[in-house]
Structures are given as C-alpha cells and as structure tokens.
C-alpha cells in the first residue's frame, strides 16, 4: 500500500483538492481517502449468464461475496460484491473460450440499469471500450441489435476482444462494431435507436491520480477544459440518433460537475425535445450498497466511501419527446 501511495501524482491531487473541496465540501475528505488508497478499493464480479457456472458462485460465496440484488434487477443479471477490499482473480482471454465472469466497479452497472434495455430493442453503446457495459447490457436483455462503437483503434480492438470473450458466436449476429467519431453518429444514423448509452470519455479521477508523469498530468488538467464541449457534442449526437420516445443515459467516472451536471444542463438548455428522468428511486433502493452525493442536478453521483468504495460514477437519463 505504501508503494502505491508514493505513486500518487501531486499535481493532480493538488488540483483535485482545490476543485472537489469546493464542489463536494466536507464530503471530499472522505472520498479523497478512498481514491488515494488503492488498498481500500473494492471490485465486483458480474457473472456471465451465457456461461453459467455454479462453481464460480460457490467460490464467490466462500470468499465472502454476496449478490447485489434488488427487485428491479433483471433475473439474468447476477453481480456479486464483497464488503472487504480486494479483487477476485480475473480470467485470461482465450480465443474461442467464453469467460464465466467479468471484474468491474459495481457502480458501472448503474448506467446499464438506468437504460433499462428490453428484449428486441435497437441499442447503441456510443463509447463502448473496453466493453464491460456492453457485456452488462447483454446480461439484462437480448437486443434486436446492439451497436458497439469505439473510435480509438486500440481500445476498439480491446472492446472486440471483450465481446468475443463473453458472447457466444450465435449471439454475435445481433452485434455490430464500428470506429466512428461518436459526434457523427447522430447524423449518420438519425432516429435509429430505442436506447443509447453515452459512457463519455472523461477525466477518470482514479487513473489520473496515479499518473506517473507530472508533465503529462499537467497537460491532462489543461485538456480537461475542453472535455465538457466534447461530452456535450456526444450527448447531442446521441439524441439525434434516438427515435422519438427513446431514452439516452449519459455517464462518466469523474466527480467533476463541469463534466457531469453542467453537460446535461447544456443539453437541456439547447435541445427542446428531451426531458430529464428522475433517478431518485434508484438511489433510494440502492442506498445500502452505494453512497450517493446529495443535491446533484439532473442525475446521480456515486461517491467512494470505506466499505462502499464504488465510483466515482455520474448517471443521468433523458427521454426524447
């Protein structure tokens, strides 16, 4: 743990202290302790119903994991969490072999649950790499078509490998992949999807804190100023890609208000054909497992806390009129 502490980038931490102390107030110190101490981090295990394994469930139970469950969850979605820090052993990628489970931050499931995909729907995962949320979507329902997009060539390959590792060939026929700039998809595929997930590129607070290069970290902080503009364009494109009556979920893994609520506010102020969805019921039903920030505009914000070291994760949902 001490070795990991020495890797914290002081430039980034100083920036976070200044920014998040102002945005989160007294909550920042609790969040800060978890973010800067990887020894406190927890990891969830999402079982793959395409390759169900009673042995994996037994192993998880013996290791102190319990199922994250609620009456609103699809029965096919099985996610196990542990109150204690640590990570269950991951399974290596083997061509032609389907994995039994996926390791993830449990808060990553919230955008998927908010999207509420139903069987037969046309779904777009606009920023899909590394593919975990696409895998989770497929645990909830069988879409009529799932379009997984990732513009970066290396991350796109990672996404395809993830899909191949978790989805049998029979179901791959309903999945397409692309490397498009998400900001163009709305014009290329107008009103084509029932549901769209925009898990937007963001500051990614956890990884930024451990940047090994101070110059690179300073450059990232500078670039952070342009991220809300890109995120707004992605969300606007998603709305164009939605059919009337469809819904879009916007999510990030940052605490930044500028990349979260402010982006959604920009859209609501400029797009008259969408309305926000109240997600407070989700927060109330999952409050035993996650810590949610108070008074977040247009969405939910998961805050990492001891024993609930999930997030950061911002989730917002909009419906197209």
Short mmCIF file of the C-alpha atoms (twelve columns), coordinates in Angstrom:
data_MODEL
# 
_entry.id   MODEL 
# 
loop_
_atom_site.group_PDB 
_atom_site.id 
_atom_site.type_symbol 
_atom_site.label_atom_id 
_atom_site.label_alt_id 
_atom_site.label_comp_id 
_atom_site.label_asym_id 
_atom_site.label_seq_id 
_atom_site.Cartn_x 
_atom_site.Cartn_y 
_atom_site.Cartn_z 
_atom_site.pdbx_PDB_model_num 
ATOM 1   C CA . UNK A 1   0.000   0.000   0.000   1 
ATOM 2   C CA . UNK A 2   2.843   2.397   0.795   1 
ATOM 3   C CA . UNK A 3   4.341   1.767   -2.625  1 
ATOM 4   C CA . UNK A 4   1.052   2.694   -4.295  1 
ATOM 5   C CA . UNK A 5   0.757   5.811   -2.148  1 
ATOM 6   C CA . UNK A 6   4.150   7.007   -3.421  1 
ATOM 7   C CA . UNK A 7   2.818   6.843   -6.990  1 
ATOM 8   C CA . UNK A 8   0.139   9.478   -6.396  1 
ATOM 9   C CA . UNK A 9   0.695   12.435  -8.689  1 
ATOM 10  C CA . UNK A 10  0.933   15.553  -6.531  1 
ATOM 11  C CA . UNK A 11  -0.050  17.841  -9.420  1 
ATOM 12  C CA . UNK A 12  -3.338  16.014  -9.883  1 
ATOM 13  C CA . UNK A 13  -4.051  15.670  -6.160  1 
ATOM 14  C CA . UNK A 14  -3.491  19.387  -5.576  1 
ATOM 15  C CA . UNK A 15  -5.871  20.143  -8.431  1 
ATOM 16  C CA . UNK A 16  -8.478  17.750  -7.037  1 
ATOM 17  C CA . UNK A 17  -8.126  19.230  -3.549  1 
ATOM 18  C CA . UNK A 18  -8.840  22.677  -4.894  1 
ATOM 19  C CA . UNK A 19  -11.660 21.684  -7.237  1 
ATOM 20  C CA . UNK A 20  -13.507 18.998  -5.310  1 
ATOM 21  C CA . UNK A 21  -13.263 20.636  -1.894  1 
ATOM 22  C CA . UNK A 22  -15.248 23.488  -3.444  1 
ATOM 23  C CA . UNK A 23  -17.753 21.191  -5.193  1 
ATOM 24  C CA . UNK A 24  -18.233 18.476  -2.544  1 
ATOM 25  C CA . UNK A 25  -17.499 20.370  0.668   1 
ATOM 26  C CA . UNK A 26  -16.937 18.152  3.713   1 
ATOM 27  C CA . UNK A 27  -17.593 15.004  1.665   1 
ATOM 28  C CA . UNK A 28  -14.338 15.455  -0.256  1 
ATOM 29  C CA . UNK A 29  -12.077 14.365  2.592   1 
ATOM 30  C CA . UNK A 30  -13.849 11.006  2.897   1 
ATOM 31  C CA . UNK A 31  -13.805 10.488  -0.865  1 
ATOM 32  C CA . UNK A 32  -10.167 11.603  -1.034  1 
ATOM 33  C CA . UNK A 33  -9.076  8.946   1.460   1 
ATOM 34  C CA . UNK A 34  -10.588 6.162   -0.651  1 
ATOM 35  C CA . UNK A 35  -9.367  7.478   -4.001  1 
ATOM 36  C CA . UNK A 36  -5.792  7.858   -2.763  1 
ATOM 37  C CA . UNK A 37  -5.684  4.441   -1.055  1 
ATOM 38  C CA . UNK A 38  -5.966  1.586   -3.582  1 
ATOM 39  C CA . UNK A 39  -5.819  -0.838  -0.661  1 
ATOM 40  C CA . UNK A 40  -9.393  0.238   0.150   1 
ATOM 41  C CA . UNK A 41  -10.759 -0.323  -3.347  1 
ATOM 42  C CA . UNK A 42  -13.406 -2.970  -3.952  1 
ATOM 43  C CA . UNK A 43  -14.235 -4.901  -7.105  1 
ATOM 44  C CA . UNK A 44  -17.435 -6.649  -8.125  1 
ATOM 45  C CA . UNK A 45  -17.889 -9.840  -10.132 1 
ATOM 46  C CA . UNK A 46  -20.516 -9.910  -12.908 1 
ATOM 47  C CA . UNK A 47  -21.444 -13.484 -13.806 1 
ATOM 48  C CA . UNK A 48  -21.876 -14.271 -17.497 1 
ATOM 49  C CA . UNK A 49  -25.239 -15.983 -17.994 1 
ATOM 50  C CA . UNK A 50  -24.030 -17.250 -21.376 1 
ATOM 51  C CA . UNK A 51  -21.525 -19.424 -19.469 1 
ATOM 52  C CA . UNK A 52  -23.221 -20.040 -16.141 1 
ATOM 53  C CA . UNK A 53  -21.044 -21.710 -13.535 1 
ATOM 54  C CA . UNK A 54  -22.263 -22.959 -10.153 1 
ATOM 55  C CA . UNK A 55  -18.614 -23.471 -9.273  1 
ATOM 56  C CA . UNK A 56  -17.897 -19.745 -9.702  1 
ATOM 57  C CA . UNK A 57  -20.878 -18.850 -7.496  1 
ATOM 58  C CA . UNK A 58  -19.688 -21.264 -4.836  1 
ATOM 59  C CA . UNK A 59  -16.171 -19.822 -4.917  1 
ATOM 60  C CA . UNK A 60  -17.544 -16.302 -4.584  1 
ATOM 61  C CA . UNK A 61  -19.684 -17.294 -1.613  1 
ATOM 62  C CA . UNK A 62  -16.723 -18.940 0.112   1 
ATOM 63  C CA . UNK A 63  -14.681 -15.742 -0.447  1 
ATOM 64  C CA . UNK A 64  -17.288 -13.613 1.333   1 
ATOM 65  C CA . UNK A 65  -19.165 -12.250 -1.703  1 
ATOM 66  C CA . UNK A 66  -22.913 -11.700 -1.735  1 
ATOM 67  C CA . UNK A 67  -25.238 -10.928 -4.601  1 
ATOM 68  C CA . UNK A 68  -26.045 -7.297  -5.348  1 
ATOM 69  C CA . UNK A 69  -29.753 -7.610  -5.740  1 
ATOM 70  C CA . UNK A 70  -32.969 -5.678  -5.913  1 
ATOM 71  C CA . UNK A 71  -36.468 -6.466  -7.126  1 
ATOM 72  C CA . UNK A 72  -35.982 -4.146  -10.110 1 
ATOM 73  C CA . UNK A 73  -32.930 -6.057  -11.390 1 
ATOM 74  C CA . UNK A 74  -33.418 -8.467  -14.311 1 
ATOM 75  C CA . UNK A 75  -33.234 -12.048 -13.032 1 
ATOM 76  C CA . UNK A 76  -30.489 -12.782 -15.555 1 
ATOM 77  C CA . UNK A 77  -28.199 -10.112 -14.052 1 
ATOM 78  C CA . UNK A 78  -26.039 -11.586 -11.306 1 
ATOM 79  C CA . UNK A 79  -23.430 -9.336  -9.742  1 
ATOM 80  C CA . UNK A 80  -21.514 -10.284 -6.587  1 
ATOM 81  C CA . UNK A 81  -19.846 -7.799  -4.256  1 
ATOM 82  C CA . UNK A 82  -17.695 -8.009  -1.147  1 
ATOM 83  C CA . UNK A 83  -17.653 -5.504  1.698   1 
ATOM 84  C CA . UNK A 84  -13.914 -6.060  2.004   1 
ATOM 85  C CA . UNK A 85  -11.311 -4.585  -0.358  1 
ATOM 86  C CA . UNK A 86  -9.640  -6.772  -2.936  1 
ATOM 87  C CA . UNK A 87  -10.131 -8.235  -6.390  1 
ATOM 88  C CA . UNK A 88  -11.343 -11.698 -7.378  1 
ATOM 89  C CA . UNK A 89  -8.903  -13.360 -9.853  1 
ATOM 90  C CA . UNK A 90  -9.706  -12.382 -13.433 1 
ATOM 91  C CA . UNK A 91  -9.824  -14.899 -16.264 1 
ATOM 92  C CA . UNK A 92  -7.366  -14.546 -19.177 1 
ATOM 93  C CA . UNK A 93  -8.644  -14.111 -22.718 1 
ATOM 94  C CA . UNK A 94  -8.564  -17.385 -24.639 1 
ATOM 95  C CA . UNK A 95  -9.707  -17.303 -28.288 1 
ATOM 96  C CA . UNK A 96  -12.832 -19.408 -28.736 1 
ATOM 97  C CA . UNK A 97  -13.498 -19.768 -24.995 1 
ATOM 98  C CA . UNK A 98  -16.299 -17.895 -23.214 1 
ATOM 99  C CA . UNK A 99  -15.442 -16.427 -19.802 1 
ATOM 100 C CA . UNK A 100 -17.567 -17.102 -16.740 1 
ATOM 101 C CA . UNK A 101 -17.409 -13.635 -15.201 1 
ATOM 102 C CA . UNK A 102 -16.271 -10.024 -15.606 1 
ATOM 103 C CA . UNK A 103 -14.481 -7.958  -12.946 1 
ATOM 104 C CA . UNK A 104 -15.792 -4.400  -12.620 1 
ATOM 105 C CA . UNK A 105 -16.538 -1.448  -10.364 1 
ATOM 106 C CA . UNK A 106 -20.102 -2.164  -9.186  1 
ATOM 107 C CA . UNK A 107 -21.161 1.425   -9.916  1 
ATOM 108 C CA . UNK A 108 -20.554 0.692   -13.620 1 
ATOM 109 C CA . UNK A 109 -23.827 -1.244  -13.594 1 
ATOM 110 C CA . UNK A 110 -25.910 1.814   -12.704 1 
ATOM 111 C CA . UNK A 111 -25.877 3.370   -16.207 1 
ATOM 112 C CA . UNK A 112 -26.881 -0.029  -17.619 1 
ATOM 113 C CA . UNK A 113 -29.728 -0.442  -15.133 1 
ATOM 114 C CA . UNK A 114 -30.889 3.124   -15.778 1 
ATOM 115 C CA . UNK A 115 -31.009 2.466   -19.526 1 
ATOM 116 C CA . UNK A 116 -33.462 -0.417  -18.888 1 
ATOM 117 C CA . UNK A 117 -32.925 -2.246  -22.190 1 
ATOM 118 C CA . UNK A 118 -35.754 -4.557  -23.239 1 
ATOM 119 C CA . UNK A 119 -35.661 -7.604  -25.485 1 
ATOM 120 C CA . UNK A 120 -35.669 -6.764  -29.179 1 
ATOM 121 C CA . UNK A 121 -34.695 -3.096  -28.884 1 
ATOM 122 C CA . UNK A 122 -32.093 -1.398  -31.055 1 
ATOM 123 C CA . UNK A 123 -29.318 -0.174  -28.757 1 
ATOM 124 C CA . UNK A 124 -26.212 1.964   -29.281 1 
ATOM 125 C CA . UNK A 125 -23.251 1.906   -26.903 1 
ATOM 126 C CA . UNK A 126 -21.579 5.028   -28.273 1 
ATOM 127 C CA . UNK A 127 -18.265 4.923   -26.351 1 
ATOM 128 C CA . UNK A 128 -18.130 1.196   -25.695 1 
ATOM 129 C CA . UNK A 129 -14.492 0.307   -24.913 1 
ATOM 130 C CA . UNK A 130 -13.365 -1.667  -23.055 1 
ATOM 131 C CA . UNK A 131 -16.750 -3.374  -23.417 1 
ATOM 132 C CA . UNK A 132 -17.848 -4.018  -19.841 1 
ATOM 133 C CA . UNK A 133 -21.102 -2.068  -20.097 1 
ATOM 134 C CA . UNK A 134 -21.940 -3.787  -23.403 1 
ATOM 135 C CA . UNK A 135 -21.439 -7.141  -21.661 1 
ATOM 136 C CA . UNK A 136 -23.653 -5.962  -18.787 1 
ATOM 137 C CA . UNK A 137 -26.361 -4.831  -21.235 1 
ATOM 138 C CA . UNK A 138 -26.420 -8.321  -22.694 1 
ATOM 139 C CA . UNK A 139 -26.903 -9.791  -19.216 1 
ATOM 140 C CA . UNK A 140 -30.115 -7.754  -18.870 1 
ATOM 141 C CA . UNK A 141 -31.800 -8.409  -22.216 1 
ATOM 142 C CA . UNK A 142 -31.252 -9.635  -25.762 1 
ATOM 143 C CA . UNK A 143 -31.388 -6.541  -28.006 1 
ATOM 144 C CA . UNK A 144 -32.676 -6.818  -31.547 1 
ATOM 145 C CA . UNK A 145 -29.412 -5.100  -32.449 1 
ATOM 146 C CA . UNK A 146 -26.534 -3.839  -30.315 1 
ATOM 147 C CA . UNK A 147 -24.166 -1.361  -31.971 1 
ATOM 148 C CA . UNK A 148 -20.878 -1.049  -30.066 1 
ATOM 149 C CA . UNK A 149 -18.821 1.940   -31.162 1 
ATOM 150 C CA . UNK A 150 -15.308 2.991   -30.157 1 
ATOM 151 C CA . UNK A 151 -13.270 5.480   -32.250 1 
ATOM 152 C CA . UNK A 152 -9.816  4.662   -30.865 1 
ATOM 153 C CA . UNK A 153 -8.224  1.806   -32.822 1 
ATOM 154 C CA . UNK A 154 -6.507  0.165   -29.844 1 
ATOM 155 C CA . UNK A 155 -9.468  0.499   -27.500 1 
ATOM 156 C CA . UNK A 156 -11.744 -0.759  -30.281 1 
ATOM 157 C CA . UNK A 157 -9.670  -3.930  -30.522 1 
ATOM 158 C CA . UNK A 158 -9.911  -4.301  -26.734 1 
ATOM 159 C CA . UNK A 159 -13.699 -3.929  -26.994 1 
ATOM 160 C CA . UNK A 160 -13.948 -6.605  -29.688 1 
ATOM 161 C CA . UNK A 161 -11.820 -8.971  -27.619 1 
ATOM 162 C CA . UNK A 162 -14.104 -8.408  -24.626 1 
ATOM 163 C CA . UNK A 163 -17.194 -9.208  -26.689 1 
ATOM 164 C CA . UNK A 164 -15.579 -12.349 -28.098 1 
ATOM 165 C CA . UNK A 165 -14.689 -13.419 -24.551 1 
ATOM 166 C CA . UNK A 166 -18.226 -13.109 -23.188 1 
ATOM 167 C CA . UNK A 167 -20.694 -13.553 -26.040 1 
ATOM 168 C CA . UNK A 168 -21.237 -16.869 -27.891 1 
ATOM 169 C CA . UNK A 169 -20.991 -16.753 -31.694 1 
ATOM 170 C CA . UNK A 170 -24.744 -17.295 -32.054 1 
ATOM 171 C CA . UNK A 171 -25.497 -14.007 -30.298 1 
ATOM 172 C CA . UNK A 172 -22.736 -12.085 -32.072 1 
ATOM 173 C CA . UNK A 173 -25.001 -11.958 -35.136 1 
ATOM 174 C CA . UNK A 174 -27.057 -9.297  -33.348 1 
ATOM 175 C CA . UNK A 175 -23.972 -7.178  -32.544 1 
ATOM 176 C CA . UNK A 176 -22.128 -4.763  -34.811 1 
ATOM 177 C CA . UNK A 177 -18.973 -2.797  -34.051 1 
ATOM 178 C CA . UNK A 178 -17.581 0.425   -35.513 1 
ATOM 179 C CA . UNK A 179 -14.802 3.005   -35.032 1 
ATOM 180 C CA . UNK A 180 -16.794 6.163   -35.700 1 
ATOM 181 C CA . UNK A 181 -16.432 9.527   -34.020 1 
ATOM 182 C CA . UNK A 182 -19.496 9.402   -31.770 1 
ATOM 183 C CA . UNK A 183 -20.213 13.034  -32.571 1 
ATOM 184 C CA . UNK A 184 -21.072 11.971  -36.150 1 
ATOM 185 C CA . UNK A 185 -23.329 9.034   -35.367 1 
ATOM 186 C CA . UNK A 186 -26.432 11.176  -34.892 1 
ATOM 187 C CA . UNK A 187 -26.166 12.467  -38.461 1 
ATOM 188 C CA . UNK A 188 -25.153 9.102   -39.911 1 
ATOM 189 C CA . UNK A 189 -27.917 7.173   -38.116 1 
ATOM 190 C CA . UNK A 190 -30.721 9.633   -37.262 1 
ATOM 191 C CA . UNK A 191 -33.606 8.314   -35.138 1 
ATOM 192 C CA . UNK A 192 -32.274 4.761   -35.441 1 
ATOM 193 C CA . UNK A 193 -32.108 3.523   -31.838 1 
ATOM 194 C CA . UNK A 194 -34.507 2.839   -28.977 1 
ATOM 195 C CA . UNK A 195 -31.809 3.274   -26.336 1 
ATOM 196 C CA . UNK A 196 -28.367 4.944   -26.368 1 
ATOM 197 C CA . UNK A 197 -25.637 4.744   -23.743 1 
ATOM 198 C CA . UNK A 198 -23.059 7.535   -23.702 1 
ATOM 199 C CA . UNK A 199 -20.398 6.466   -21.224 1 
ATOM 200 C CA . UNK A 200 -18.387 9.503   -22.174 1 
ATOM 201 C CA . UNK A 201 -14.602 9.910   -22.204 1 
ATOM 202 C CA . UNK A 202 -13.843 11.883  -19.062 1 
ATOM 203 C CA . UNK A 203 -11.176 12.858  -16.549 1 
ATOM 204 C CA . UNK A 204 -11.318 9.384   -14.912 1 
ATOM 205 C CA . UNK A 205 -10.354 10.512  -11.415 1 
ATOM 206 C CA . UNK A 206 -8.975  7.166   -10.219 1 
ATOM 207 C CA . UNK A 207 -6.456  6.694   -13.014 1 
ATOM 208 C CA . UNK A 208 -5.467  10.371  -13.193 1 
ATOM 209 C CA . UNK A 209 -4.403  10.346  -9.550  1 
ATOM 210 C CA . UNK A 210 -1.720  7.804   -10.360 1 
ATOM 211 C CA . UNK A 211 -0.257  9.484   -13.446 1 
ATOM 212 C CA . UNK A 212 3.456   8.696   -13.385 1 
ATOM 213 C CA . UNK A 213 4.482   11.758  -15.401 1 
ATOM 214 C CA . UNK A 214 3.881   15.196  -13.843 1 
ATOM 215 C CA . UNK A 215 4.162   16.954  -17.205 1 
ATOM 216 C CA . UNK A 216 1.590   14.588  -18.683 1 
ATOM 217 C CA . UNK A 217 -0.647  15.180  -15.676 1 
ATOM 218 C CA . UNK A 218 -0.411  18.945  -16.096 1 
ATOM 219 C CA . UNK A 219 -1.296  18.556  -19.780 1 
ATOM 220 C CA . UNK A 220 -4.320  16.445  -18.868 1 
ATOM 221 C CA . UNK A 221 -5.524  19.066  -16.406 1 
ATOM 222 C CA . UNK A 222 -5.222  21.670  -19.144 1 
ATOM 223 C CA . UNK A 223 -7.105  19.449  -21.603 1 
ATOM 224 C CA . UNK A 224 -9.840  18.967  -19.022 1 
ATOM 225 C CA . UNK A 225 -11.225 22.335  -20.017 1 
ATOM 226 C CA . UNK A 226 -12.268 21.060  -23.461 1 
ATOM 227 C CA . UNK A 227 -13.829 17.780  -22.269 1 
ATOM 228 C CA . UNK A 228 -17.288 19.262  -21.449 1 
ATOM 229 C CA . UNK A 229 -17.565 20.557  -25.018 1 
ATOM 230 C CA . UNK A 230 -16.763 17.109  -26.440 1 
ATOM 231 C CA . UNK A 231 -19.119 15.418  -23.980 1 
ATOM 232 C CA . UNK A 232 -21.930 17.819  -24.890 1 
ATOM 233 C CA . UNK A 233 -21.425 17.083  -28.595 1 
ATOM 234 C CA . UNK A 234 -21.521 13.340  -27.928 1 
ATOM 235 C CA . UNK A 235 -24.740 13.627  -25.935 1 
ATOM 236 C CA . UNK A 236 -26.324 15.837  -28.587 1 
ATOM 237 C CA . UNK A 237 -25.353 13.283  -31.250 1 
ATOM 238 C CA . UNK A 238 -26.931 10.524  -29.150 1 
ATOM 239 C CA . UNK A 239 -30.205 12.448  -29.010 1 
ATOM 240 C CA . UNK A 240 -30.205 12.800  -32.808 1 
ATOM 241 C CA . UNK A 241 -29.648 9.034   -33.060 1 
ATOM 242 C CA . UNK A 242 -32.658 8.316   -30.798 1 
ATOM 243 C CA . UNK A 243 -36.097 7.610   -32.136 1 
ATOM 244 C CA . UNK A 244 -38.909 9.701   -30.569 1 
ATOM 245 C CA . UNK A 245 -39.835 8.119   -27.264 1 
ATOM 246 C CA . UNK A 246 -36.379 6.606   -26.870 1 
ATOM 247 C CA . UNK A 247 -34.037 7.260   -23.973 1 
ATOM 248 C CA . UNK A 248 -30.349 8.040   -23.512 1 
ATOM 249 C CA . UNK A 249 -28.178 7.537   -20.450 1 
ATOM 250 C CA . UNK A 250 -25.137 9.764   -20.006 1 
ATOM 251 C CA . UNK A 251 -22.439 8.637   -17.578 1 
ATOM 252 C CA . UNK A 252 -18.866 9.410   -16.527 1 
ATOM 253 C CA . UNK A 253 -16.404 8.128   -13.923 1 
ATOM 254 C CA . UNK A 254 -15.433 11.580  -12.653 1 
ATOM 255 C CA . UNK A 255 -16.626 13.795  -9.800  1 
ATOM 256 C CA . UNK A 256 -16.325 16.900  -11.988 1 
ATOM 257 C CA . UNK A 257 -19.500 18.988  -12.001 1 
ATOM 258 C CA . UNK A 258 -18.413 20.573  -15.298 1 
ATOM 259 C CA . UNK A 259 -18.337 17.129  -16.949 1 
ATOM 260 C CA . UNK A 260 -21.491 15.883  -15.273 1 
ATOM 261 C CA . UNK A 261 -24.482 18.045  -14.379 1 
ATOM 262 C CA . UNK A 262 -23.250 21.010  -16.423 1 
ATOM 263 C CA . UNK A 263 -23.112 18.907  -19.607 1 
ATOM 264 C CA . UNK A 264 -26.686 17.725  -19.095 1 
ATOM 265 C CA . UNK A 265 -27.791 21.295  -18.343 1 
ATOM 266 C CA . UNK A 266 -26.198 22.461  -21.610 1 
ATOM 267 C CA . UNK A 267 -28.226 19.868  -23.495 1 
ATOM 268 C CA . UNK A 268 -31.495 20.655  -21.731 1 
ATOM 269 C CA . UNK A 269 -30.987 24.353  -22.449 1 
ATOM 270 C CA . UNK A 270 -30.322 23.774  -26.159 1 
ATOM 271 C CA . UNK A 271 -32.430 20.701  -27.030 1 
ATOM 272 C CA . UNK A 272 -36.149 21.267  -26.545 1 
ATOM 273 C CA . UNK A 273 -37.115 17.697  -27.465 1 
ATOM 274 C CA . UNK A 274 -35.682 15.954  -24.368 1 
ATOM 275 C CA . UNK A 275 -36.665 15.861  -20.712 1 
ATOM 276 C CA . UNK A 276 -34.738 14.527  -17.693 1 
ATOM 277 C CA . UNK A 277 -35.790 11.384  -15.827 1 
ATOM 278 C CA . UNK A 278 -35.819 11.374  -12.030 1 
ATOM 279 C CA . UNK A 279 -33.476 8.594   -10.839 1 
ATOM 280 C CA . UNK A 280 -34.039 9.144   -7.117  1 
ATOM 281 C CA . UNK A 281 -35.867 5.816   -6.793  1 
ATOM 282 C CA . UNK A 282 -32.719 4.040   -7.963  1 
ATOM 283 C CA . UNK A 283 -30.662 5.882   -5.370  1 
ATOM 284 C CA . UNK A 284 -33.159 5.089   -2.606  1 
ATOM 285 C CA . UNK A 285 -33.320 1.380   -3.421  1 
ATOM 286 C CA . UNK A 286 -29.529 1.008   -3.654  1 
ATOM 287 C CA . UNK A 287 -28.522 3.267   -0.765  1 
ATOM 288 C CA . UNK A 288 -27.431 0.275   1.340   1 
ATOM 289 C CA . UNK A 289 -24.748 -0.618  -1.216  1 
ATOM 290 C CA . UNK A 290 -23.737 2.775   -2.667  1 
ATOM 291 C CA . UNK A 291 -23.134 6.258   -1.278  1 
ATOM 292 C CA . UNK A 292 -24.825 8.953   -3.357  1 
ATOM 293 C CA . UNK A 293 -23.978 12.635  -3.240  1 
ATOM 294 C CA . UNK A 294 -26.747 14.948  -2.105  1 
ATOM 295 C CA . UNK A 295 -28.296 17.661  -4.266  1 
ATOM 296 C CA . UNK A 296 -26.909 16.584  -7.660  1 
ATOM 297 C CA . UNK A 297 -28.640 18.279  -10.563 1 
ATOM 298 C CA . UNK A 298 -30.066 16.084  -13.340 1 
ATOM 299 C CA . UNK A 299 -28.675 12.776  -12.110 1 
ATOM 300 C CA . UNK A 300 -26.944 10.628  -9.509  1 
ATOM 301 C CA . UNK A 301 -23.324 10.755  -8.355  1 
ATOM 302 C CA . UNK A 302 -21.789 7.741   -6.597  1 
ATOM 303 C CA . UNK A 303 -19.125 8.734   -4.066  1 
ATOM 304 C CA . UNK A 304 -16.436 6.257   -2.952  1 
ATOM 305 C CA . UNK A 305 -16.614 5.558   0.797   1 
ATOM 306 C CA . UNK A 306 -14.961 2.965   3.030   1 
ATOM 307 C CA . UNK A 307 -16.813 -0.321  2.696   1 
ATOM 308 C CA . UNK A 308 -18.658 1.143   -0.308  1 
ATOM 309 C CA . UNK A 309 -15.633 2.061   -2.397  1 
ATOM 310 C CA . UNK A 310 -17.593 2.244   -5.651  1 
ATOM 311 C CA . UNK A 311 -17.382 5.115   -8.112  1 
ATOM 312 C CA . UNK A 312 -16.992 7.889   -8.893  1 
ATOM 313 C CA . UNK A 313 -19.904 7.373   -11.268 1 
ATOM 314 C CA . UNK A 314 -22.304 10.001  -12.575 1 
ATOM 315 C CA . UNK A 315 -25.539 8.806   -14.200 1 
ATOM 316 C CA . UNK A 316 -28.188 10.880  -15.948 1 
ATOM 317 C CA . UNK A 317 -31.139 9.803   -18.099 1 
ATOM 318 C CA . UNK A 318 -33.067 11.749  -20.737 1 
ATOM 319 C CA . UNK A 319 -36.154 10.840  -22.788 1 
ATOM 320 C CA . UNK A 320 -36.708 12.147  -26.312 1 
ATOM 321 C CA . UNK A 321 -40.197 13.531  -26.816 1 
# 
